[in-house]
Amino acid sequence: MADSPASQSAAKWIPPVAFYFQVNFQRMGGPNFRASFLEAGGLSWDLGKKVYRGNNGSFQAVPTGLTYPTNMTLKRPLGPMSGSLAKWLKECHDFISSARKDKDKKAVMTYDIVIHLMDKDGKPQASWQCINAYPMKWNLGNFASDKSEMAIETIELAYARLERVN
């Protein structure tokens, strides 16, 4: 009896390395871009639950739905203001700053962010899509004259949904 295609591909699976990844920013009808990062994290979800107490002292947990408890975190060396990511961050910052004054502004520009773990040949081996992501926090690491380190910026992004794409 022949193996199914799913079991054949599972047999060829080589666990991906965590240091070879791509981060793509995609927007329907908008400019798409790729940015490089030292680190990407915060891809997680939890299954919410409500606990009910029974008459006999027992407890039962019932799922209430998915929750996304953490923001996605991206870290990279500080880049020029001319890059696509820096422009988007500035647009979001300016939008929020002016939205307090201009009540006609509707929504911040979101992107779907796709993170690919790459195989040895540079092809996506596993991918996750963070849908409708937008920046929540930007931070520039400390400056220290006694260290020779790069200036690192950290970007935290909220997202509406996380999906495993492949």
Secondary structure, 3 states (H helix, E strand, C coil): CCCCHHHHHHHHCCCCCCCCEEEEEECCCCCCEEECCCEEECCCCEEEEEEEECCCCCEEEEEEEEECCCCEEEEEECCCCCCHHHHHHHHHHHHHHHHCCCCCCCCCCCEEEEEEEECCCCCEEEEEEEEEEEEEEEEECCCCCCCCCCCEEEEEEECCEEEECC
